[in-house]
Amino acid sequence: MPSSANGHGNSSTRSTSAIVVDRVTGHHLFKIDGYSFTKETPTGTAIASGEFTVGGYRWRIEYYPNGRGKKSADYISLYLSLDKNINGKVKVKVKVKYQFDLADRVKKQLSLISKPFMKRRKFEKSKYLRDDCFTIRCDIVVMREIRPEEATFVSVPPSDLKQQLGDLLETGKGADVVFEVGGETFAAHRYVLAARSPVFNAEFFGSMKESDAVAGGVVRIEEMEARVFKLLLRFVYTDSLPKMKEEDIMCQHLLVAADRYNLKRLKLICEKKLRKYISVGTVANILALADQHYCDGLKKACFNFLGSSVNPPVASII
């Protein structure tokens, strides 16, 4: 009989939870260059820093050289103010720490003290005032939401789908179609190809499925090199390309193949890679390729190169 029924036996449970505080941190450096001139500012009058953003809110530091009120008239006072132009009531939980920052004056690690107020007489004799200048660092922590969160003991690894599909292509396990390209053969899977390419989909499952091109389960590809088709298949299965020798040449061939099988992402990748190979010796060929296969971005890059003052005019190249 189960222990829960008779009260006998040992049992234990374990659970874990946590409190998570969503917070954003940031800091702002406020330099006062010409401290002695700011001393003429009346008590209660602030000199504001430039506006800065932390936690999605805009802030300013208010520097009172002679205090904010009569009780602090002998002190340097600092306050943090929220942008007054924000519409509606905003409740923001924030922690602030003011410190003197000596990093730009002393050749050693950042030296900080944590005092929001200091008597002017003491400050003027301190090491923090140099050449009539000092810098205040304001560290801000904006706290947003406090929420309970259950602890997890399950670790989810990153996806290895690309690796698995790549292995499927390499092993040919379950392949149901063979391509013959440039004297070499490549085994592949119709459903994978059809899912990735509208052209393959039409060829295998559309109105073209009875075509002689796929008779007997063998597809003969004309006007394409075997090495190019191999890279094309690799991209279809893994959505990525390996490092290529003669990358500029291979990208030109792959661009043509990508256009042929309506692989838009591969086509754009080739366009992007070819842009860095545009030169006086290649621009004519690349421009002709871009025009033939409707690569607007690559065409613009070629025209920008030709229109550059350091390059010869179009008429001398084309």
C-alpha positions in Angstrom: 0.0 0.0 0.0 1.4 3.5 -0.8 2.8 5.4 2.1 0.4 8.2 1.5 -2.4 5.9 2.4 -1.1 4.6 5.7 1.0 7.4 6.8 4.2 5.4 6.9 7.4 5.8 4.9 9.6 8.7 4.0 9.0 11.4 1.4 10.5 14.8 0.6 9.9 17.6 -1.8 12.2 20.4 -3.0 11.3 23.7 -4.7 13.1 26.9 -5.5 12.0 30.4 -6.3 13.6 33.8 -6.7 12.8 37.4 -6.7 14.1 39.2 -9.8 14.5 42.9 -10.0 14.6 44.3 -13.5 17.0 47.2 -13.4 19.0 49.4 -15.8 22.3 51.0 -14.8 24.2 53.9 -16.3 26.4 56.9 -15.4 27.0 60.4 -16.6 30.1 62.5 -16.3 29.4 66.2 -15.6 32.5 68.5 -15.9 32.6 71.9 -14.4 35.3 73.9 -16.1 35.8 77.3 -14.4 34.5 76.5 -10.9 35.5 79.9 -9.5 33.1 81.7 -11.9 30.2 79.4 -10.8 30.6 80.6 -7.2 28.8 83.8 -8.2 25.6 81.9 -8.7 23.0 82.8 -6.1 21.9 80.2 -3.5 19.0 78.2 -4.8 20.0 78.6 -8.4 21.1 75.5 -10.3 23.4 75.0 -13.3 22.1 72.1 -15.3 24.1 69.4 -17.1 23.4 68.3 -20.6 20.5 65.8 -21.0 21.2 62.1 -20.8 19.2 58.9 -20.9 19.2 55.9 -18.5 16.4 53.3 -18.3 14.4 54.9 -21.1 14.1 58.3 -19.2 15.8 61.6 -19.8 17.7 63.1 -16.9 19.8 66.1 -15.9 22.1 66.8 -13.0 21.4 70.1 -11.2 24.6 71.6 -9.7 24.0 74.3 -7.0 27.4 76.0 -6.3 25.9 77.7 -3.3 23.4 75.2 -2.1 19.8 74.7 -2.8 18.6 76.6 0.2 19.7 78.7 3.1 20.6 75.6 5.2 23.0 74.4 2.5 24.4 77.8 1.4 27.9 76.8 2.4 27.8 73.5 0.5 28.1 72.4 -3.1 24.8 70.5 -3.7 23.8 68.1 -6.5 20.4 66.8 -7.5 19.1 64.5 -10.2 16.0 65.7 -12.1 13.7 63.9 -14.4 12.8 65.5 -17.7 10.0 67.9 -17.0 8.5 67.5 -20.5 7.2 64.0 -19.9 3.5 63.9 -20.2 1.4 62.5 -17.3 2.6 61.2 -13.9 5.6 59.0 -14.0 6.6 56.9 -11.0 10.3 55.9 -11.2 12.3 54.1 -8.6 15.9 55.2 -8.8 19.1 55.0 -6.8 21.7 57.7 -7.3 25.3 58.1 -6.2 27.4 61.1 -6.8 31.2 60.8 -6.9 34.2 62.9 -7.9 35.8 61.4 -10.9 39.6 61.9 -11.2 40.2 59.5 -14.1 40.9 62.3 -16.6 43.3 64.1 -14.2 45.2 61.4 -12.4 47.2 58.6 -14.2 45.9 55.8 -12.1 42.7 53.8 -11.6 39.5 55.7 -11.0 39.5 57.3 -7.6 36.0 57.9 -6.2 34.3 59.2 -3.1 30.7 58.8 -2.3 29.4 62.2 -0.9 26.5 64.0 -2.5 27.4 67.3 -0.6 30.6 68.9 0.4 31.4 72.2 2.1 32.9 74.6 -0.4 35.8 75.5 1.9 36.8 71.8 2.3 36.2 71.1 -1.4 38.5 74.0 -2.5 41.4 72.6 -0.5 40.9 69.1 -1.7 42.6 67.2 -4.6 39.3 67.0 -6.5 39.6 70.6 -7.7 42.4 71.0 -10.3 43.1 74.0 -12.5 39.7 75.4 -11.5 38.0 72.2 -12.9 36.4 69.1 -11.5 34.2 66.3 -12.8 31.2 64.7 -11.1 30.2 61.2 -11.9 26.5 60.3 -11.4 25.7 56.6 -11.1 22.1 55.7 -11.6 20.1 52.5 -11.1 16.6 52.6 -12.5 14.4 49.8 -11.0 11.5 48.7 -13.1 9.7 45.6 -12.0 10.1 43.2 -9.1 8.7 39.8 -9.9 8.9 36.2 -8.6 10.6 33.7 -10.8 10.7 30.0 -10.6 14.2 28.4 -10.7 14.8 26.0 -13.5 16.9 22.9 -13.5 16.5 22.3 -17.3 19.2 23.6 -19.6 18.1 24.0 -23.3 21.0 23.6 -25.7 21.2 25.7 -28.9 19.6 24.3 -32.0 21.7 21.9 -34.1 19.2 21.6 -36.9 21.8 23.0 -39.5 24.3 20.3 -38.4 21.8 17.6 -38.6 20.6 18.6 -42.1 24.1 19.0 -43.2 24.9 15.4 -42.0 21.8 14.2 -43.8 23.1 15.7 -47.1 26.6 14.2 -46.5 25.4 10.7 -45.8 22.6 10.7 -48.4 20.5 8.6 -46.0 16.9 8.5 -47.3 17.8 10.3 -50.5 15.2 10.0 -53.2 16.7 12.0 -56.1 20.1 12.1 -57.8 21.5 15.1 -59.6 24.1 14.8 -62.3 26.2 17.9 -62.7 29.4 18.2 -64.7 30.1 14.5 -64.6 29.5 14.2 -60.8 26.4 12.9 -59.0 24.8 14.3 -55.8 22.1 12.5 -53.8 19.5 14.7 -52.2 15.9 14.7 -50.7 13.1 16.1 -52.8 11.0 17.4 -49.9 14.0 19.4 -48.4 14.7 20.9 -51.8 11.0 21.7 -52.5 10.6 23.4 -49.1 13.6 25.7 -49.8 13.2 26.5 -53.5 10.0 27.3 -55.5 11.8 26.1 -58.6 12.6 22.7 -57.1 9.0 22.5 -55.7 7.6 23.0 -59.2 10.0 20.6 -60.7 9.2 17.8 -58.3 5.6 18.4 -57.3 4.1 20.9 -59.7 3.1 21.0 -63.3 6.8 20.1 -64.3 6.9 16.9 -62.3 6.5 14.7 -65.4 9.4 16.5 -67.2 12.1 14.4 -68.8 14.5 16.3 -66.5 13.5 14.1 -63.5 12.9 10.9 -65.4 14.2 7.8 -63.5 14.9 9.9 -60.4 18.0 11.5 -62.1 18.1 15.3 -62.6 20.6 16.5 -65.1 21.8 20.0 -64.5 23.3 21.8 -67.5 25.5 24.9 -67.6 26.7 24.6 -64.0 29.9 23.4 -62.5 29.8 20.6 -60.0 31.6 22.6 -57.3 29.0 25.4 -57.6 26.1 22.9 -57.3 27.7 21.3 -54.3 27.8 24.7 -52.6 24.2 25.4 -53.6 23.0 22.2 -52.0 25.0 23.0 -48.9 23.2 26.3 -48.6 19.8 24.7 -49.2 20.3 22.3 -46.3 22.2 24.5 -43.8 21.3 28.1 -44.9 25.0 28.9 -44.8 28.2 28.9 -46.9 31.6 27.6 -46.0 34.8 29.6 -46.6 35.5 29.5 -50.3 38.7 29.7 -52.3 38.4 32.2 -55.1 35.4 33.7 -53.3 34.9 36.4 -55.9 34.6 33.9 -58.8 32.5 31.4 -56.8 30.1 34.1 -55.7 29.5 35.1 -59.3 28.6 31.5 -60.2 26.5 31.1 -57.0 24.6 34.3 -57.7 23.6 32.9 -61.1 22.6 29.6 -59.5 20.7 31.3 -56.7 18.7 33.3 -59.3 18.0 30.2 -61.3 16.5 28.4 -58.3 14.9 31.5 -56.7 17.0 31.3 -53.5 16.7 35.0 -52.6 18.8 34.9 -49.4 21.7 33.2 -51.2 21.4 35.7 -54.0 21.6 38.6 -51.5 24.6 37.1 -49.7 26.5 36.8 -53.0 25.6 40.4 -53.9 27.0 41.6 -50.5 30.2 39.6 -50.9 30.8 40.7 -54.4 30.6 44.4 -53.4 34.1 44.2 -51.8 35.6 42.8 -55.0 34.5 45.8 -57.2 37.6 47.3 -58.7 38.7 48.8 -62.0 39.5 45.4 -63.4 36.2 43.7 -62.3 33.5 46.4 -62.3 32.4 45.8 -65.9 31.8 42.1 -65.4 30.1 42.6 -62.0 27.9 45.3 -63.4 26.9 43.2 -66.3 26.1 40.3 -64.0 24.1 42.5 -61.7 22.1 43.9 -64.6 21.4 40.5 -66.1 20.1 39.0 -62.7 18.3 42.1 -61.4 20.6 42.8 -58.5 19.8 46.5 -57.8 22.0 46.8 -54.7 25.0 45.5 -56.6 24.3 47.7 -59.6 24.2 50.8 -57.3 27.5 49.8 -55.8 29.1 49.5 -59.2 27.8 52.9 -60.3 29.0 54.5 -57.1 32.4 53.1 -57.8 32.4 54.4 -61.4 31.1 57.8 -60.2 33.9 58.2 -57.7 36.4 61.0 -58.6 39.3 58.6 -58.1 38.1 56.2 -60.7 37.9 56.5 -64.5 34.5 57.4 -66.1 32.1 54.8 -67.3 32.9 55.3 -70.9 36.5 54.3 -70.5 35.5 50.9 -68.9 32.3 49.8 -70.6 
